[in-house]
Amino acid sequence: MTAKPKFRTEYAGFLARLFRLRHSRQSFWEPKPEVLPYLAPARPPAKPVTPPPVPVEAPPVAPPPVVEEIPAAPAEPVSWWSRLHQGLARSSSAIGQGVADIFTKRKLSGDMLEDLEDVLVRADLGVAAASRIAALVGKGRYDKQIAPEEVRAILAEEVESVLAPVAKPLVIDASKKPFVILVVGVNGSGKTTTIGKLTAKFHAEGKRLMLAAGDTFRAAAIEQLRIWGQRTGAQVIAREQGADAAGLAFDAIKAAQEQNVDILLMDTAGRLQNRTELMAELEKIIRVMKKVDPEAPHAVLLVLDATVGQNALSQVEIFGRVAGVTGLVMTKLDGTARGGILVAIAENFGLPVHFIGVGEQADDLEPFEARDFARAIAGFDQ
């Protein structure tokens, strides 16, 4: 009898647990959810990494050619003598100071004459001219005082006597059309600038001009001649940089003949006188010219830079032998204290000196006058 209540109690507990299960969140009859391991969310595939582009350097761009502009003449005209006197101031000051140091308040002696020779040699007048001038100063004046002004007067007179025979103008023969002028010289002597100045002078005289850009190595030289051609109405014969200069010379003379031009000025590349292969190219230009006109070139102008001093003597000798130089143009006399080199050149070679330049203005290139040069280099005012 005692088991019956125990059964009822266990049965009631069972029903109570069943009731609780039916009303719980998870149904008794539903399967338990499967517990899966945690998986991180999948990442999108990484984009391929592209290396940064390697910068490519642009090819170097050649700078535009530098054209040497010749400044316009000043508004107020300055006389040629004033420009010459100012241009030779460095040379005349060096000589004048040396003379003053030697001869001020002293009686003349052999040592003083030797000192005078040294001053003149340093001014590049040359040994022969310096010795001759010293001898003239000493003639009849030993143990006597001589004023520096008297020494400078003797200097001017002797310099004039040496230069007078070579001071000759450039004569254009009108019967030769075109009158061909070939301009030669070493690098940097001022050939192209000189052609520009000569072009301005000939244009002012009413000449019909043609320019040949024979310095085919420098783009600036070609462009500079084109500018002068525009200013003066002259046709410019040019080719691309690096073209054959001899072929250009041939074409230029042909064109000048066809157009009845009065003067053809031909530029050439600068070349050192000791470079045999470059001098051979110059010989070739002249040979080709003669195929068109047997008498061409009618004038060969050697442009000399006064600042090179004694090296100018070597230039005159070799260019004269190779190119048959007929006349000289001396430039940059305002840039040196040794302008006496013109005296040494005249005494050694006797070539005509047509023009000298003492500045950058278009009218700073003038026909050479021996007396003016001699008095300017001796330091006289007029």
Secondary structure, 3 states (H helix, E strand, C coil): CCHHHHHHHHHHHHHHHHHHHHCCCCCCCCCCCCCCCCCCCCCCCCCCCCCCCCCCCCCCCCCCCCCCCCCCCCCCCCCHHHHHHHHCHHHHHHHHHHHHHHHCCCECCHHHHHHHHHHHHHCCCCHHHHHHHHHHHHCCCCCCECCHHHHHHHHHHHHHHHHHHHECCCCCCCCCCCEEEEEECCCCCCHHHHHHHHHHHHHHCCCCEEEECCCCCCHHHHHHHHHHHHHHCCEEECCCCCCCHHHHHHHHHHHHHHCCCCEEEECCCCCCCCCHHHHHHHHHHHHHHHHHCCCCCCEEEEEEEHHHCCHHHHHHHHHHHHHCCCEEEEECHHHCCCCCHHHHHHHHHCCCEEEEECCCCCCCEEECCHHHHHHHHCCCCC
